[in-house]
Amino acid sequence: MAIEWWSFLIWFNKVIFYLATVSAVGGLWMLYFLDWLKVMSRMLERYIAIAAFAGGISSLLLFFLQVGYLADQGVMGMFDPLFLSLLMTTVAAKAQLFIALCFSLLFIQHKFRSQARLAGLSLQALIPSGVFLILILLAYAQLGHSAEYAWWVQAILVLHLLAVSLWMGALFPLWKLTQLAELSELKISAAFFGKVALYIVIGLVLCGAALLYILLKNWEALVHTLYGNVLMFKLAWVSVLLALAAINKLFLTPRLDQEAMRLKLRWAIVLEMYLGLSILMLTAYLSTIVGLT
């Protein structure tokens, strides 16, 4: 199998991996936030379970795809004992397998609960899931070039990942909310989400700017390197997403007492989801195909 195919498979798998992570984190937050709505609680349990299943499979598969990339001996190269043993000595590989374990435990917990779910979930009941997801985010800091930096840089990365996940992972549940909730329930929920999301976005931007300054070091790299060019394109997409979120908060949400605004909000959230997916795809491209030099 050509190296290009291995790179494509690793990139595609990373997109699923990132999507599963943001969905699980955002889903858990929305599960607690919207648990008073019976119509949403069971759906959110399934949402988290599906995300955890996808995260566990993609995390495990990413490990074997990296083995196959190194061995370059076709599909069976994914199980080459020499490269398996070599990769297992790295911190990144151990973190990858640890993430797969945490996702598996998260899946078991929410798959079991989604089969018989009642509203009124306590904060204490979410603690195990929260611990699993925090461990996953902490392990993320060991997967890329950030592992070479000081602990405080890794802490900024984890906070950035948390903010991204809380925001993007909540979009699908919000979209479902526009379909299932009464108009009054939708307006209350959307207004509260907008207030909390403001602080999430502020944290996201501050952490992202700090990481950009630390990792790039030379601002000319934004113009003169492929990594910088792709990163600028990603930042442009993030700017569009922020603008759309502002429109939702300032224009659509205050007018949700009108039924017509429900449909407009629904389509705006769909657009946000597509933009968010494209940003995750660019992130996977940066970490797989381009690389930081």
VODREN-242402 format. One record per atom (N, C-alpha, C): residue in three letters; y, x, z negated. Coordinates in pm, whole numbers. Layout:
# VODREN-242402
ALA  Y  X  Z .
...
This chain:
# VODREN-242402
MET  -120  85  0 .
MET  0  0  0 .
MET  125  89  0 .
ALA  221  57  86 .
ALA  341  138  98 .
ALA  425  129  -30 .
ILE  500  237  -54 .
ILE  586  242  -173 .
ILE  686  127  -172 .
GLU  733  89  -51 .
GLU  830  -19  -42 .
GLU  773  -150  -97 .
TRP  643  -173  -73 .
TRP  580  -295  -123 .
TRP  569  -292  -275 .
TRP  535  -176  -329 .
TRP  530  -164  -475 .
TRP  668  -191  -535 .
SER  771  -136  -474 .
SER  908  -157  -523 .
SER  945  -304  -518 .
PHE  907  -371  -408 .
PHE  938  -514  -396 .
PHE  865  -595  -504 .
LEU  737  -564  -525 .
LEU  659  -638  -625 .
LEU  713  -616  -765 .
ILE  752  -493  -795 .
ILE  811  -464  -926 .
ILE  944  -538  -942 .
TRP  1026  -537  -835 .
TRP  1154  -610  -840 .
TRP  1131  -759  -863 .
PHE  1042  -819  -786 .
PHE  1015  -963  -798 .
PHE  961  -996  -937 .
ASN  872  -912  -987 .
ASN  816  -935  -1119 .
ASN  923  -924  -1227 .
LYS  1017  -831  -1210 .
LYS  1126  -817  -1307 .
LYS  1216  -940  -1307 .
VAL  1238  -1000  -1191 .
VAL  1318  -1122  -1185 .
VAL  1253  -1231  -1270 .
ILE  1121  -1248  -1255 .
ILE  1048  -1346  -1336 .
ILE  1057  -1309  -1484 .
PHE  1042  -1182  -1512 .
PHE  1047  -1132  -1650 .
PHE  1183  -1161  -1714 .
TYR  1291  -1131  -1643 .
TYR  1425  -1157  -1695 .
TYR  1450  -1307  -1711 .
LEU  1407  -1384  -1611 .
LEU  1426  -1529  -1615 .
LEU  1352  -1591  -1732 .
ALA  1231  -1542  -1757 .
ALA  1152  -1593  -1869 .
ALA  1220  -1562  -2002 .
THR  1277  -1444  -2013 .
THR  1343  -1404  -2137 .
THR  1464  -1490  -2168 .
VAL  1552  -1506  -2069 .
VAL  1673  -1587  -2094 .
VAL  1636  -1733  -2119 .
SER  1531  -1782  -2052 .
SER  1489  -1921  -2071 .
SER  1434  -1943  -2211 .
ALA  1354  -1848  -2260 .
ALA  1297  -1862  -2394 .
ALA  1405  -1858  -2502 .
VAL  1498  -1763  -2490 .
VAL  1604  -1751  -2590 .
VAL  1698  -1872  -2585 .
GLY  1744  -1906  -2465 .
GLY  1832  -2021  -2451 .
GLY  1763  -2151  -2488 .
GLY  1635  -2161  -2455 .
GLY  1559  -2281  -2487 .
GLY  1544  -2301  -2637 .
LEU  1522  -2192  -2710 .
LEU  1508  -2203  -2856 .
LEU  1639  -2248  -2920 .
TRP  1749  -2193  -2870 .
TRP  1878  -2235  -2923 .
TRP  1903  -2384  -2897 .
MET  1875  -2427  -2775 .
MET  1897  -2567  -2740 .
MET  1799  -2659  -2813 .
LEU  1680  -2608  -2846 .
LEU  1584  -2688  -2922 .
LEU  1641  -2725  -3058 .
TYR  1705  -2630  -3123 .
TYR  1767  -2659  -3252 .
TYR  1895  -2741  -3236 .
PHE  1972  -2709  -3135 .
PHE  2100  -2775  -3112 .
PHE  2082  -2922  -3071 .
LEU  1979  -2952  -2990 .
LEU  1959  -3086  -2937 .
LEU  1841  -3159  -2999 .
ASP  1790  -3108  -3111 .
ASP  1670  -3168  -3169 .
ASP  1693  -3311  -3217 .
TRP  1817  -3349  -3239 .
TRP  1846  -3486  -3281 .
TRP  1822  -3587  -3168 .
LEU  1806  -3536  -3045 .
LEU  1776  -3623  -2932 .
LEU  1626  -3619  -2905 .
LYS  1555  -3727  -2938 .
LYS  1411  -3729  -2919 .
LYS  1372  -3708  -2774 .
VAL  1458  -3753  -2683 .
VAL  1428  -3744  -2542 .
VAL  1425  -3599  -2494 .
MET  1487  -3508  -2570 .
MET  1495  -3368  -2529 .
MET  1396  -3277  -2602 .
SER  1356  -3314  -2723 .
SER  1281  -3221  -2807 .
SER  1148  -3177  -2746 .
ARG  1068  -3272  -2699 .
ARG  938  -3234  -2643 .
ARG  954  -3156  -2513 .
MET  1052  -3195  -2431 .
MET  1077  -3121  -2307 .
MET  1113  -2976  -2336 .
LEU  1193  -2954  -2440 .
LEU  1234  -2819  -2474 .
LEU  1118  -2736  -2528 .
GLU  1027  -2799  -2601 .
GLU  907  -2728  -2646 .
GLU  827  -2679  -2526 .
ARG  812  -2764  -2425 .
ARG  738  -2725  -2304 .
ARG  814  -2616  -2228 .
TYR  945  -2629  -2224 .
TYR  1030  -2530  -2156 .
TYR  1011  -2391  -2216 .
ILE  1012  -2384  -2348 .
ILE  993  -2255  -2415 .
ILE  851  -2204  -2393 .
ALA  752  -2293  -2399 .
ALA  613  -2252  -2380 .
ALA  592  -2195  -2239 .
ILE  649  -2261  -2139 .
ILE  636  -2212  -2001 .
ILE  705  -2078  -1985 .
ALA  825  -2066  -2044 .
ALA  898  -1939  -2036 .
ALA  820  -1827  -2104 .
ALA  761  -1857  -2220 .
ALA  683  -1756  -2292 .
ALA  559  -1715  -2213 .
PHE  494  -1811  -2150 .
PHE  376  -1780  -2068 .
PHE  415  -1689  -1952 .
ALA  523  -1726  -1883 .
ALA  570  -1644  -1770 .
ALA  613  -1506  -1818 .
GLY  678  -1500  -1934 .
GLY  722  -1372  -1987 .
GLY  606  -1281  -2023 .
GLY  502  -1338  -2084 .
GLY  386  -1258  -2121 .
GLY  312  -1204  -2001 .
ILE  290  -1291  -1901 .
ILE  219  -1249  -1780 .
ILE  299  -1145  -1703 .
SER  429  -1170  -1684 .
SER  511  -1078  -1605 .
SER  529  -943  -1676 .
SER  537  -947  -1809 .
SER  550  -822  -1884 .
SER  424  -737  -1870 .
LEU  308  -801  -1882 .
LEU  181  -729  -1867 .
LEU  163  -681  -1724 .
LEU  197  -768  -1628 .
LEU  181  -732  -1488 .
LEU  274  -617  -1449 .
LEU  393  -614  -1508 .
LEU  487  -506  -1478 .
LEU  429  -370  -1515 .
PHE  357  -366  -1626 .
PHE  293  -242  -1668 .
PHE  194  -194  -1562 .
PHE  108  -285  -1514 .
PHE  7  -246  -1416 .
PHE  68  -218  -1278 .
LEU  176  -287  -1244 .
LEU  244  -258  -1118 .
LEU  304  -117  -1119 .
GLN  355  -77  -1234 .
GLN  409  59  -1245 .
GLN  298  163  -1233 .
VAL  180  131  -1287 .
VAL  65  221  -1270 .
VAL  28  231  -1122 .
GLY  25  115  -1054 .
GLY  -7  115  -911 .
GLY  94  191  -829 .
TYR  221  179  -866 .
TYR  327  253  -796 .
TYR  306  404  -809 .
LEU  271  448  -929 .
LEU  249  591  -952 .
LEU  123  641  -881 .
ALA  17  562  -888 .
ALA  -110  604  -827 .
ALA  -104  599  -675 .
ASP  -35  497  -621 .
ASP  -22  480  -475 .
ASP  -158  484  -406 .
GLN  -252  404  -459 .
GLN  -387  399  -403 .
GLN  -430  256  -374 .
GLY  -335  172  -336 .
GLY  -369  34  -311 .
GLY  -376  -47  -439 .
VAL  -430  -169  -427 .
VAL  -435  -260  -541 .
VAL  -515  -201  -657 .
MET  -627  -136  -626 .
MET  -711  -79  -731 .
MET  -642  35  -805 .
GLY  -535  89  -744 .
GLY  -460  194  -812 .
GLY  -392  146  -939 .
MET  -376  12  -953 .
MET  -317  -44  -1074 .
MET  -403  -18  -1197 .
PHE  -530  15  -1174 .
PHE  -623  37  -1285 .
PHE  -672  182  -1289 .
ASP  -599  270  -1223 .
ASP  -636  411  -1221 .
ASP  -633  467  -1364 .
PRO  -746  518  -1414 .
PRO  -752  562  -1555 .
PRO  -657  676  -1588 .
LEU  -636  767  -1492 .
LEU  -547  880  -1517 .
LEU  -404  834  -1540 .
PHE  -354  751  -1447 .
PHE  -215  706  -1458 .
PHE  -198  602  -1570 .
LEU  -304  527  -1599 .
LEU  -299  436  -1713 .
LEU  -276  514  -1843 .
SER  -353  621  -1859 .
SER  -340  701  -1981 .
SER  -205  773  -1987 .
LEU  -156  819  -1871 .
LEU  -27  885  -1868 .
LEU  87  790  -1904 .
LEU  82  671  -1845 .
LEU  189  574  -1869 .
LEU  187  524  -2014 .
MET  68  516  -2072 .
MET  57  468  -2209 .
MET  121  563  -2311 .
THR  147  685  -2269 .
THR  212  781  -2360 .
THR  364  762  -2366 .
THR  419  679  -2277 .
THR  564  660  -2271 .
THR  608  548  -2365 .
VAL  729  560  -2415 .
VAL  787  458  -2503 .
VAL  806  327  -2426 .
ALA  848  337  -2300 .
ALA  874  218  -2219 .
ALA  748  134  -2202 .
ALA  634  199  -2176 .
ALA  509  125  -2157 .
ALA  466  56  -2286 .
LYS  480  124  -2397 .
LYS  444  64  -2525 .
LYS  535  -56  -2555 .
ALA  663  -42  -2523 .
ALA  756  -153  -2542 .
ALA  719  -271  -2453 .
GLN  676  -242  -2330 .
GLN  637  -347  -2236 .
GLN  518  -427  -2288 .
LEU  418  -358  -2339 .
LEU  300  -424  -2393 .
LEU  332  -499  -2523 .
PHE  423  -444  -2602 .
PHE  466  -512  -2724 .
PHE  537  -643  -2691 .
ILE  619  -640  -2587 .
ILE  687  -762  -2542 .
ILE  586  -866  -2497 .
ALA  483  -823  -2424 .
ALA  378  -915  -2380 .
ALA  310  -982  -2499 .
LEU  286  -905  -2604 .
LEU  224  -960  -2725 .
LEU  314  -1064  -2791 .
CYS  442  -1033  -2803 .
CYS  538  -1127  -2865 .
CYS  549  -1255  -2784 .
PHE  553  -1243  -2653 .
PHE  558  -1363  -2568 .
PHE  432  -1446  -2584 .
SER  318  -1381  -2598 .
SER  191  -1453  -2614 .
SER  191  -1534  -2744 .
LEU  239  -1475  -2852 .
LEU  248  -1545  -2980 .
LEU  347  -1661  -2972 .
LEU  457  -1640  -2902 .
LEU  556  -1746  -2884 .
LEU  497  -1862  -2804 .
PHE  419  -1829  -2701 .
PHE  356  -1933  -2620 .
PHE  260  -2017  -2703 .
ILE  176  -1952  -2783 .
ILE  79  -2024  -2865 .
ILE  150  -2120  -2960 .
GLN  257  -2073  -3021 .
GLN  329  -2155  -3118 .
GLN  388  -2280  -3053 .
HIS  455  -2264  -2940 .
HIS  524  -2379  -2880 .
HIS  431  -2464  -2796 .
LYS  324  -2409  -2743 .
LYS  225  -2489  -2673 .
LYS  159  -2585  -2770 .
PHE  129  -2538  -2888 .
PHE  67  -2621  -2991 .
PHE  162  -2732  -3036 .
ARG  288  -2697  -3056 .
ARG  385  -2796  -3104 .
ARG  422  -2898  -2998 .
SER  422  -2858  -2871 .
SER  467  -2948  -2765 .
SER  370  -3063  -2743 .
GLN  246  -3049  -2790 .
GLN  146  -3154  -2769 .
GLN  167  -3272  -2863 .
ALA  229  -3247  -2976 .
ALA  258  -3355  -3071 .
ALA  390  -3321  -3139 .
ARG  498  -3371  -3083 .
ARG  631  -3327  -3125 .
ARG  713  -3443  -3179 .
LEU  771  -3425  -3296 .
LEU  862  -3522  -3354 .
LEU  998  -3459  -3371 .
ALA  1103  -3539  -3360 .
ALA  1238  -3486  -3379 .
ALA  1261  -3453  -3526 .
GLY  1365  -3378  -3553 .
GLY  1397  -3342  -3690 .
GLY  1346  -3205  -3729 .
LEU  1343  -3114  -3637 .
LEU  1293  -2979  -3662 .
LEU  1389  -2904  -3753 .
SER  1335  -2839  -3855 .
SER  1418  -2764  -3948 .
SER  1442  -2624  -3895 .
LEU  1545  -2561  -3950 .
LEU  1576  -2424  -3912 .
LEU  1461  -2331  -3949 .
GLN  1396  -2358  -4064 .
GLN  1286  -2273  -4109 .
GLN  1171  -2273  -4010 .
ALA  1148  -2386  -3943 .
ALA  1038  -2395  -3848 .
ALA  1063  -2309  -3725 .
LEU  1190  -2275  -3699 .
LEU  1223  -2194  -3582 .
LEU  1226  -2045  -3613 .
ILE  1216  -2009  -3740 .
ILE  1227  -1867  -3777 .
ILE  1122  -1780  -3709 .
PRO  992  -1818  -3708 .
PRO  894  -1732  -3639 .
PRO  928  -1709  -3493 .
SER  968  -1815  -3423 .
SER  1006  -1801  -3282 .
SER  1127  -1711  -3267 .
GLY  1224  -1728  -3356 .
GLY  1343  -1643  -3352 .
GLY  1310  -1497  -3374 .
VAL  1216  -1470  -3465 .
VAL  1175  -1332  -3491 .
VAL  1109  -1271  -3368 .
PHE  1019  -1348  -3304 .
PHE  953  -1299  -3182 .
PHE  1056  -1262  -3075 .
LEU  1155  -1349  -3057 .
LEU  1254  -1326  -2951 .
LEU  1348  -1210  -2985 .
ILE  1382  -1194  -3111 .
ILE  1464  -1079  -3151 .
ILE  1388  -949  -3126 .
LEU  1259  -949  -3158 .
LEU  1177  -830  -3133 .
LEU  1169  -800  -2984 .
ILE  1161  -905  -2902 .
ILE  1157  -886  -2757 .
ILE  1287  -822  -2708 .
LEU  1400  -874  -2755 .
LEU  1530  -819  -2714 .
LEU  1547  -675  -2761 .
LEU  1500  -646  -2882 .
LEU  1508  -508  -2931 .
LEU  1423  -414  -2846 .
ALA  1307  -463  -2803 .
ALA  1218  -381  -2720 .
ALA  1278  -358  -2581 .
TYR  1361  -451  -2535 .
TYR  1428  -435  -2405 .
TYR  1507  -304  -2400 .
ALA  1563  -266  -2513 .
ALA  1647  -145  -2517 .
ALA  1567  -18  -2490 .
GLN  1433  -29  -2494 .
GLN  1347  87  -2470 .
GLN  1292  90  -2328 .
LEU  1331  -4  -2244 .
LEU  1269  -16  -2111 .
LEU  1341  64  -2003 .
GLY  1471  83  -2015 .
GLY  1546  148  -1907 .
GLY  1615  274  -1953 .
HIS  1721  310  -1878 .
HIS  1795  432  -1909 .
HIS  1870  423  -2042 .
SER  1886  302  -2095 .
SER  1955  286  -2224 .
SER  1875  348  -2338 .
ALA  1744  367  -2318 .
ALA  1660  427  -2423 .
ALA  1702  570  -2453 .
GLU  1774  633  -2360 .
GLU  1817  772  -2380 .
GLU  1946  781  -2461 .
TYR  2008  666  -2488 .
TYR  2137  667  -2558 .
TYR  2119  644  -2708 .
ALA  2227  659  -2781 .
ALA  2225  643  -2926 .
ALA  2193  499  -2965 .
TRP  2157  481  -3092 .
TRP  2115  349  -3139 .
TRP  2225  245  -3125 .
TRP  2351  288  -3142 .
TRP  2460  190  -3135 .
TRP  2483  142  -2992 .
VAL  2452  225  -2893 .
VAL  2458  180  -2754 .
VAL  2348  78  -2728 .
GLN  2230  105  -2781 .
GLN  2119  11  -2766 .
GLN  2151  -121  -2837 .
ALA  2222  -113  -2950 .
ALA  2262  -235  -3021 .
ALA  2357  -319  -2937 .
ILE  2450  -254  -2868 .
ILE  2541  -325  -2779 .
ILE  2464  -393  -2667 .
LEU  2365  -321  -2612 .
LEU  2282  -379  -2506 .
LEU  2208  -503  -2555 .
VAL  2151  -496  -2674 .
VAL  2077  -610  -2730 .
VAL  2170  -729  -2749 .
LEU  2291  -705  -2800 .
LEU  2388  -814  -2818 .
LEU  2428  -873  -2683 .
HIS  2442  -787  -2583 .
HIS  2475  -834  -2448 .
HIS  2362  -921  -2393 .
LEU  2239  -876  -2410 .
LEU  2124  -953  -2365 .
LEU  2115  -1087  -2437 .
LEU  2145  -1086  -2567 .
LEU  2142  -1209  -2645 .
LEU  2245  -1309  -2593 .
ALA  2366  -1261  -2567 .
ALA  2472  -1349  -2517 .
ALA  2437  -1405  -2380 .
VAL  2386  -1320  -2291 .
VAL  2344  -1365  -2158 .
VAL  2236  -1471  -2169 .
SER  2139  -1448  -2256 .
SER  2026  -1540  -2270 .
SER  2068  -1674  -2329 .
LEU  2155  -1670  -2430 .
LEU  2202  -1794  -2491 .
LEU  2277  -1880  -2391 .
TRP  2350  -1816  -2303 .
TRP  2428  -1890  -2203 .
TRP  2341  -1936  -2087 .
MET  2281  -1841  -2016 .
MET  2206  -1877  -1896 .
MET  2080  -1958  -1928 .
GLY  2017  -1925  -2040 .
GLY  1895  -1996  -2075 .
GLY  1918  -2140  -2116 .
ALA  2042  -2175  -2148 .
ALA  2075  -2312  -2187 .
ALA  2110  -2401  -2068 .
LEU  2124  -2343  -1949 .
LEU  2170  -2420  -1834 .
LEU  2069  -2526  -1791 .
PHE  1942  -2489  -1783 .
PHE  1842  -2589  -1742 .
PHE  1831  -2703  -1843 .
PRO  1824  -2677  -1974 .
PRO  1826  -2788  -2069 .
PRO  1951  -2876  -2057 .
LEU  2066  -2815  -2031 .
LEU  2187  -2896  -2013 .
LEU  2178  -2982  -1888 .
TRP  2118  -2927  -1783 .
TRP  2099  -3004  -1660 .
TRP  2008  -3124  -1687 .
LYS  1900  -3102  -1762 .
LYS  1811  -3213  -1798 .
LYS  1883  -3314  -1886 .
LEU  1972  -3265  -1970 .
LEU  2048  -3353  -2057 .
LEU  2134  -3450  -1977 .
THR  2189  -3404  -1864 .
THR  2271  -3492  -1780 .
THR  2187  -3604  -1717 .
GLN  2056  -3585  -1712 .
GLN  1966  -3686  -1656 .
GLN  1913  -3782  -1761 .
LEU  1886  -3729  -1882 .
LEU  1811  -3807  -1981 .
LEU  1897  -3872  -2088 .
ALA  2011  -3813  -2120 .
ALA  2092  -3861  -2233 .
ALA  2184  -3975  -2192 .
GLU  2220  -4054  -2292 .
GLU  2325  -4154  -2272 .
GLU  2458  -4082  -2252 .
LEU  2553  -4151  -2191 .
LEU  2680  -4088  -2158 .
LEU  2752  -4039  -2284 .
SER  2749  -4118  -2390 .
SER  2815  -4079  -2515 .
SER  2747  -3956  -2576 .
GLU  2613  -3953  -2571 .
GLU  2539  -3837  -2622 .
GLU  2568  -3712  -2540 .
LEU  2577  -3731  -2410 .
LEU  2605  -3619  -2320 .
LEU  2743  -3559  -2348 .
LYS  2841  -3646  -2369 .
LYS  2978  -3597  -2392 .
LYS  2986  -3517  -2522 .
ILE  2923  -3568  -2628 .
ILE  2924  -3498  -2757 .
ILE  2855  -3363  -2745 .
SER  2739  -3362  -2681 .
SER  2661  -3239  -2669 .
SER  2732  -3136  -2582 .
ALA  2787  -3181  -2469 .
ALA  2855  -3089  -2377 .
ALA  2981  -3031  -2441 .
ALA  3053  -3113  -2517 .
ALA  3175  -3065  -2582 .
ALA  3142  -2959  -2687 .
PHE  3037  -2983  -2765 .
PHE  2998  -2885  -2867 .
PHE  2948  -2757  -2803 .
PHE  2869  -2771  -2696 .
PHE  2819  -2653  -2626 .
PHE  2935  -2571  -2571 .
GLY  3035  -2638  -2517 .
GLY  3151  -2567  -2462 .
GLY  3224  -2485  -2567 .
LYS  3235  -2539  -2689 .
LYS  3302  -2466  -2797 .
LYS  3223  -2342  -2837 .
VAL  3092  -2358  -2852 .
VAL  3008  -2244  -2892 .
VAL  3000  -2142  -2779 .
ALA  2987  -2193  -2655 .
ALA  2973  -2104  -2539 .
ALA  3095  -2015  -2521 .
LEU  3211  -2061  -2565 .
LEU  3332  -1979  -2554 .
LEU  3315  -1847  -2629 .
TYR  3261  -1854  -2750 .
TYR  3240  -1732  -2829 .
TYR  3126  -1647  -2770 .
ILE  3026  -1714  -2715 .
ILE  2916  -1642  -2650 .
ILE  2968  -1562  -2531 .
VAL  3052  -1625  -2451 .
VAL  3107  -1559  -2332 .
VAL  3197  -1443  -2372 .
ILE  3277  -1461  -2477 .
ILE  3362  -1351  -2524 .
ILE  3276  -1231  -2563 .
GLY  3169  -1257  -2637 .
GLY  3077  -1150  -2675 .
GLY  3011  -1086  -2555 .
LEU  2973  -1168  -2458 .
LEU  2910  -1118  -2336 .
LEU  3004  -1024  -2261 .
VAL  3129  -1065  -2244 .
VAL  3226  -985  -2169 .
VAL  3257  -854  -2242 .
LEU  3277  -861  -2373 .
LEU  3310  -740  -2450 .
LEU  3195  -640  -2447 .
CYS  3073  -689  -2470 .
CYS  2957  -599  -2468 .
CYS  2932  -544  -2328 .
GLY  2950  -630  -2226 .
GLY  2932  -584  -2089 .
GLY  3032  -478  -2050 .
ALA  3158  -497  -2092 .
ALA  3261  -397  -2061 .
ALA  3232  -265  -2131 .
ALA  3185  -272  -2255 .
ALA  3151  -150  -2329 .
ALA  3036  -76  -2263 .
LEU  2934  -149  -2220 .
LEU  2820  -86  -2153 .
LEU  2862  -25  -2020 .
LEU  2949  -93  -1949 .
LEU  2997  -42  -1821 .
LEU  3070  91  -1841 .
TYR  3152  98  -1944 .
TYR  3227  221  -1973 .
TYR  3133  334  -2014 .
ILE  3033  301  -2096 .
ILE  2942  404  -2148 .
ILE  2848  456  -2040 .
LEU  2792  365  -1960 .
LEU  2689  404  -1864 .
LEU  2746  468  -1738 .
LEU  2863  419  -1694 .
LEU  2919  473  -1569 .
LEU  2989  607  -1590 .
LYS  3069  616  -1696 .
LYS  3146  737  -1729 .
LYS  3254  768  -1626 .
ASN  3220  763  -1499 .
ASN  3315  792  -1392 .
ASN  3341  665  -1312 .
TRP  3464  614  -1317 .
TRP  3496  488  -1250 .
TRP  3489  499  -1098 .
GLU  3499  619  -1045 .
GLU  3487  637  -900 .
GLU  3347  601  -851 .
ALA  3251  602  -942 .
ALA  3113  567  -905 .
ALA  3103  422  -859 .
LEU  3197  337  -904 .
LEU  3196  198  -859 .
LEU  3218  186  -709 .
VAL  3290  282  -653 .
VAL  3326  277  -511 .
VAL  3236  366  -427 .
HIS  3197  480  -481 .
HIS  3134  583  -400 .
HIS  2982  591  -414 .
THR  2921  504  -494 .
THR  2776  507  -507 .
THR  2718  368  -479 .
LEU  2592  365  -436 .
LEU  2526  238  -411 .
LEU  2514  158  -539 .
TYR  2483  226  -648 .
TYR  2473  159  -778 .
TYR  2605  90  -812 .
GLY  2715  161  -793 .
GLY  2846  105  -822 .
GLY  2881  -12  -732 .
ASN  2844  -2  -604 .
ASN  2872  -111  -509 .
ASN  2798  -238  -547 .
VAL  2670  -224  -579 .
VAL  2590  -340  -620 .
VAL  2642  -396  -751 .
LEU  2682  -308  -841 .
LEU  2736  -351  -970 .
LEU  2866  -429  -952 .
MET  2951  -386  -859 .
MET  3075  -459  -832 .
MET  3046  -598  -776 .
PHE  2945  -606  -690 .
PHE  2905  -736  -636 .
PHE  2854  -826  -748 .
LYS  2777  -768  -839 .
LYS  2727  -844  -954 .
LYS  2843  -893  -1040 .
LEU  2942  -807  -1065 .
LEU  3057  -845  -1146 .
LEU  3137  -956  -1079 .
ALA  3144  -954  -947 .
ALA  3213  -1061  -874 .
ALA  3142  -1194  -895 .
TRP  3008  -1191  -892 .
TRP  2929  -1312  -914 .
TRP  2949  -1363  -1057 .
VAL  2954  -1270  -1152 .
VAL  2977  -1308  -1292 .
VAL  3114  -1374  -1307 .
SER  3214  -1323  -1236 .
SER  3349  -1381  -1241 .
SER  3349  -1525  -1188 .
VAL  3276  -1547  -1080 .
VAL  3265  -1683  -1025 .
VAL  3196  -1775  -1125 .
LEU  3092  -1724  -1189 .
LEU  3019  -1803  -1288 .
LEU  3108  -1838  -1406 .
LEU  3189  -1744  -1451 .
LEU  3282  -1770  -1561 .
LEU  3386  -1874  -1522 .
ALA  3434  -1866  -1399 .
ALA  3533  -1964  -1351 .
ALA  3473  -2103  -1346 .
LEU  3349  -2112  -1300 .
LEU  3282  -2242  -1293 .
LEU  3259  -2299  -1433 .
ALA  3221  -2213  -1527 .
ALA  3202  -2257  -1664 .
ALA  3333  -2309  -1724 .
ALA  3444  -2244  -1689 .
ALA  3575  -2289  -1738 .
ALA  3609  -2426  -1682 .
ILE  3576  -2450  -1555 .
ILE  3601  -2581  -1494 .
ILE  3520  -2689  -1566 .
ASN  3394  -2657  -1597 .
ASN  3310  -2752  -1669 .
ASN  3370  -2788  -1804 .
LYS  3416  -2686  -1875 .
LYS  3467  -2707  -2011 .
LYS  3601  -2780  -2012 .
LEU  3692  -2740  -1923 .
LEU  3829  -2790  -1928 .
LEU  3851  -2918  -1847 .
PHE  3771  -2938  -1743 .
PHE  3796  -3053  -1655 .
PHE  3686  -3159  -1662 .
LEU  3560  -3119  -1647 .
LEU  3452  -3216  -1637 .
LEU  3412  -3275  -1772 .
THR  3392  -3189  -1873 .
THR  3344  -3237  -2003 .
THR  3439  -3337  -2068 .
PRO  3572  -3315  -2071 .
PRO  3661  -3414  -2133 .
PRO  3659  -3551  -2064 .
ARG  3610  -3559  -1941 .
ARG  3611  -3685  -1865 .
ARG  3471  -3746  -1856 .
LEU  3382  -3707  -1945 .
LEU  3245  -3757  -1938 .
LEU  3230  -3901  -1986 .
ASP  3340  -3966  -2022 .
ASP  3331  -4108  -2048 .
ASP  3327  -4187  -1918 .
GLN  3341  -4117  -1806 .
GLN  3328  -4178  -1673 .
GLN  3192  -4140  -1614 .
GLU  3118  -4239  -1569 .
GLU  2984  -4214  -1516 .
GLU  2985  -4120  -1397 .
ALA  3090  -4125  -1316 .
ALA  3097  -4039  -1197 .
ALA  3100  -3891  -1235 .
MET  3154  -3862  -1353 .
MET  3163  -3722  -1395 .
MET  3027  -3665  -1433 .
ARG  2933  -3753  -1469 .
ARG  2799  -3706  -1502 .
ARG  2737  -3635  -1382 .
LEU  2748  -3696  -1265 .
LEU  2691  -3637  -1144 .
LEU  2762  -3507  -1107 .
LYS  2894  -3505  -1122 .
LYS  2969  -3382  -1091 .
LYS  2929  -3268  -1184 .
LEU  2914  -3301  -1313 .
LEU  2871  -3199  -1409 .
LEU  2730  -3150  -1376 .
ARG  2645  -3241  -1336 .
ARG  2507  -3205  -1301 .
ARG  2504  -3105  -1186 .
TRP  2583  -3131  -1082 .
TRP  2585  -3040  -968 .
TRP  2654  -2907  -1002 .
ALA  2752  -2913  -1090 .
ALA  2817  -2789  -1134 .
ALA  2719  -2700  -1210 .
ILE  2635  -2762  -1292 .
ILE  2534  -2686  -1366 .
ILE  2429  -2629  -1271 .
VAL  2392  -2705  -1169 .
VAL  2298  -2654  -1067 .
VAL  2355  -2529  -1001 .
LEU  2483  -2534  -967 .
LEU  2547  -2417  -906 .
LEU  2549  -2299  -1003 .
GLU  2575  -2327  -1130 .
GLU  2571  -2221  -1231 .
GLU  2432  -2159  -1239 .
MET  2328  -2242  -1230 .
MET  2191  -2189  -1238 .
MET  2161  -2099  -1120 .
TYR  2203  -2138  -1000 .
TYR  2181  -2054  -882 .
TYR  2258  -1921  -894 .
LEU  2381  -1929  -942 .
LEU  2459  -1807  -962 .
LEU  2393  -1717  -1066 .
GLY  2347  -1779  -1174 .
GLY  2279  -1702  -1278 .
GLY  2153  -1634  -1227 .
LEU  2076  -1706  -1145 .
LEU  1955  -1648  -1087 .
LEU  1990  -1531  -996 .
SER  2095  -1544  -916 .
SER  2135  -1435  -828 .
SER  2178  -1312  -908 .
ILE  2242  -1334  -1023 .
ILE  2282  -1222  -1109 .
ILE  2160  -1152  -1166 .
LEU  2059  -1229  -1207 .
LEU  1935  -1169  -1256 .
LEU  1864  -1090  -1145 .
MET  1870  -1142  -1023 .
MET  1808  -1071  -910 .
MET  1879  -939  -884 .
LEU  2012  -940  -893 .
LEU  2088  -815  -874 .
LEU  2060  -717  -988 .
THR  2045  -768  -1109 .
THR  2013  -682  -1223 .
THR  1878  -615  -1203 .
ALA  1780  -692  -1158 .
ALA  1647  -635  -1130 .
ALA  1654  -534  -1018 .
TYR  1738  -560  -919 .
TYR  1756  -466  -807 .
TYR  1815  -334  -857 .
LEU  1914  -344  -944 .
LEU  1977  -223  -998 .
LEU  1879  -138  -1078 .
SER  1792  -204  -1153 .
SER  1699  -130  -1239 .
SER  1573  -86  -1167 .
THR  1550  -138  -1046 .
THR  1426  -107  -973 .
THR  1450  -23  -848 .
ILE  1536  -71  -761 .
ILE  1553  -8  -629 .
ILE  1657  102  -632 .
VAL  1771  75  -697 .
VAL  1883  168  -691 .
VAL  1870  278  -795 .
GLY  1877  239  -923 .
GLY  1870  339  -1030 .
GLY  2005  402  -1055 .
LEU  2027  442  -1179 .
LEU  2155  502  -1219 .
LEU  2147  653  -1206 .
THR  2242  711  -1132 .
THR  2244  856  -1115 .
THR  2374  911  -1171 .
